[in-house]
């Protein structure tokens, strides 16, 4: 799992039937100091996250586990919302 910040929404009116009612969000991966790392990506939301929230997400086969995994085509899913930036501790113990 990785930490990211939700930076936008994606609107898709045509999508796989198993994705109907599900929300796509743009996430920016962050490092341990909560600084942007890499390029933003699109993730399927499994927890009701919104723009500006700090989240953790997973990629690969595990990304489909929150859903009926044989039916939901995703390789990037938001699986949790972090309460605040202060709840992230880096390896030096700073938040």
C-alpha positions, 0 to 999 in steps of 0.5 A: 500500500502507498500513501496518496492525496486525492487531487481530482475526480474523473467522470466516466459515463460509459464504463464496464457494468461492474463499475457502475455506481463506483467513483474514479479519483485522481491520486498523487502518491506521496513519500514519507514526508508527504511530498509528491512522488511520481505522476498522478494516477487514477484509482477506483474508490472503495471507501468514499474518499474525496478531493483533498483527503489523504488516503492509502491505496493498493495496486495489482491483484489486491486492488480488486479484493474490496470488490467482487474481484472476478468481476471488477476490472481495477488495478489501483484502488483506494482502500482507506482514508487517513484521519489527518497528515499528523497520523503519518509518521516517517522513519525519523518519527516526524509527522 
